[in-house]
Amino acid sequence: MPREIFIAKTSDLKDGELKKFKYKGRSAVLVKIDGEFHAFLDYCTHAGGPLTMENCKLKCLTHYALFNPKTGEAETLPAPKGSYLMEIKIKEENGNIYHLNTIVFKDKK
Ligand code: FES
């Protein structure tokens, strides 16, 4: 059974916002989009740049690739086509968001 780690209260983020948190000592992002929460490692699939949220897209601050904030899929170069941000499994319960100590890899091989 994975241990649940508190990240944020659901009321901490408005739609289209991002909050950084630590996942096992590494930077990670929690985003709220269309009322849903998603979490990813703060690590661009091109060269590892940090992410921000801009106009409801995740955007790499190093070379500006855009990612889908629901799936983590790369939408623009230079992030490789078919690459995905590493997703962190989360759970929403009683107004709190927890991560479940699990990463989901979705890159197409
Ligand atoms: S490191 Fe993100 S686009 Fe290059």
Boltz pocket constraint, residues with backbone or C-beta under 6 A from the ligand:
constraints:
  - pocket:
      binder: B
      contacts: [[A, 44], [A, 45], [A, 46], [A, 47], [A, 48], [A, 49], [A, 60], [A, 61], [A, 62], [A, 63], [A, 64], [A, 65], [A, 77], [A, 78], [A, 79]]
      max_distance: 6.0
